[in-house]
């Protein structure tokens, strides 16, 4: 019998799949595919928590590089005016507002009231909550690529004031969909 055992030991072994190795390879391929999918999605989307009470919603999915329509939420980089820098720093986070006026619409002021195409959209204040002077925002025809943006909040810091002005295409990050 020892000869038979030696013969069996000397015979070439059959190939056996290495389950753990193949599972690791499959996991790496699947993980890479998921990572690439998520990376591509992140290039076009973002999640934002609104930390102010100027908008009635506090969480948004942002669709980057989308130009807004009237009534949509839009997210943009605010201008680097002295008041913005004083309150939000040299690199302020994006602002989120509602589009009230589209390119070609007409903005007018009557005393402290602001109208877009004859519809009342905001009321201006002379001073910030901290007592700093505010300047009335732009009037006339909204230029191509720009939007009058605002909020329903009485203390909203938006296009009603020159310190923000219009949100124009070069500063727009994208549109937002409220989720909470």
C-alpha positions in Angstrom: 0.0 0.0 0.0 2.8 2.4 0.6 3.5 2.4 -3.2 -0.1 3.4 -3.9 0.0 6.3 -1.4 3.3 7.5 -2.9 1.8 7.3 -6.4 -1.3 9.3 -5.3 1.0 12.0 -3.7 3.1 12.2 -6.9 0.1 12.6 -9.2 -0.6 16.2 -10.2 -3.4 17.8 -8.2 -6.5 18.9 -9.9 -7.1 22.6 -10.2 -9.5 23.9 -7.5 -11.0 27.3 -7.5 -9.8 29.5 -4.7 -13.1 30.9 -3.5 -11.6 33.5 -1.2 -9.3 34.9 -4.0 -12.2 35.1 -6.5 -14.4 36.7 -3.9 -11.7 39.3 -3.2 -11.3 40.0 -6.9 -15.1 40.4 -7.4 -15.3 42.7 -4.4 -12.5 44.9 -5.8 -14.2 45.1 -9.2 -17.6 45.9 -7.6 -16.1 48.4 -5.2 -14.2 50.2 -8.0 -17.4 50.4 -10.1 -19.4 51.8 -7.1 -16.7 54.4 -6.4 -16.6 55.6 -10.0 -20.4 55.8 -10.1 -20.5 57.8 -6.8 -17.7 60.0 -8.0 -19.5 60.8 -11.3 -22.7 61.5 -9.3 -20.9 63.9 -6.9 -19.5 65.9 -9.8 -23.1 66.8 -10.7 -24.8 66.8 -7.3 -24.4 67.8 -3.7 -26.2 67.7 -0.4 -26.7 71.0 1.5 -28.0 71.7 5.0 -29.4 75.3 5.2 -28.3 76.8 8.6 -30.4 80.0 8.2 -34.1 80.6 8.7 -34.4 82.7 5.5 -35.7 79.7 3.6 -38.6 77.5 4.8 -36.6 74.3 4.0 -33.5 73.1 5.7 -32.0 70.4 3.4 -31.5 70.3 -0.3 -30.1 68.1 -3.1 -28.3 70.4 -5.4 -28.1 69.7 -9.1 -24.8 71.5 -10.1 -24.6 73.4 -13.4 -28.3 73.6 -13.9 -29.7 77.1 -14.7 -32.9 77.9 -12.8 -36.4 78.5 -13.7 -38.8 80.9 -12.0 -39.8 79.5 -8.6 -36.9 77.1 -8.3 -34.3 77.2 -5.5 -31.0 78.4 -6.8 -27.6 78.2 -5.1 -24.8 80.7 -6.0 -21.6 82.3 -4.8 -22.4 85.7 -3.2 -20.5 88.8 -4.4 -17.5 89.9 -2.3 -19.1 93.1 -1.1 -18.0 94.7 2.2 -21.2 93.7 4.0 -21.0 90.0 2.8 -17.3 89.8 3.8 -18.0 91.3 7.2 -20.8 88.9 8.0 -19.8 85.7 6.1 -16.0 86.0 5.8 -13.6 86.2 2.8 -14.8 82.8 1.4 -18.5 82.6 2.2 -20.5 79.5 1.6 -23.0 79.4 -1.2 -26.3 81.3 -0.7 -29.6 79.6 -1.5 -32.6 81.7 -2.7 -35.8 81.4 -4.7 -35.8 82.7 -8.3 -38.4 85.5 -8.5 -37.2 87.2 -11.7 -35.9 85.8 -15.0 -33.7 87.5 -17.6 -35.8 90.2 -19.4 -38.2 90.7 -16.4 -38.5 94.2 -15.0 -37.7 95.1 -11.4 -39.1 98.2 -9.9 -39.1 99.8 -6.4 -42.0 101.8 -4.9 -40.8 103.2 -1.6 -39.5 100.1 0.2 -41.5 97.6 -1.8 -39.8 95.6 -4.6 -41.8 94.4 -7.7 -40.9 92.0 -10.5 -43.1 92.5 -13.5 -45.6 94.4 -11.3 -45.8 91.6 -8.6 -44.7 92.4 -5.1 -41.8 90.1 -4.1 -40.1 91.8 -1.2 -40.0 94.7 1.2 -36.6 96.4 1.8 -35.3 97.5 5.2 -33.0 100.5 5.7 -30.7 98.6 8.2 -29.5 95.1 8.9 -30.4 93.5 12.3 -26.9 94.8 13.5 -27.8 98.4 12.4 -25.7 98.6 9.3 -27.1 100.5 6.3 -28.5 98.5 3.4 -28.6 99.8 -0.2 -31.6 99.3 -2.5 -30.9 96.6 -5.1 -30.9 97.0 -8.9 -33.9 98.0 -10.9 -34.9 97.9 -14.6 -34.7 95.0 -17.0 -32.9 91.9 -15.6 -29.8 91.2 -17.9 -29.4 88.0 -19.9 -27.9 85.2 -17.7 -29.0 86.9 -14.4 -31.8 86.3 -12.0 -33.6 88.2 -9.3 -33.4 85.9 -6.2 -35.1 86.3 -2.9 -36.8 84.7 0.1 -40.1 85.1 1.8 -38.3 86.0 5.1 -38.6 89.6 6.2 -34.8 89.7 7.0 -33.8 88.0 3.8 -30.4 89.1 2.4 -31.0 88.9 -1.4 -31.5 90.7 -4.6 -33.6 93.4 -2.9 -30.3 94.8 -1.8 -27.3 96.0 -3.9 -24.9 94.1 -1.6 -26.2 90.9 -3.2 -27.7 92.1 -6.5 -28.7 89.7 -9.2 -27.4 86.1 -9.2 -25.7 85.7 -12.6 -24.7 82.6 -14.5 -20.9 82.8 -13.6 -21.7 82.6 -9.9 -24.6 80.1 -10.1 -23.7 76.6 -8.7 -26.9 75.0 -9.5 -30.6 74.4 -8.6 -31.8 72.7 -5.5 -34.6 70.3 -4.6 -35.9 70.5 -1.1 -35.8 67.2 0.8 -36.5 68.2 4.4 
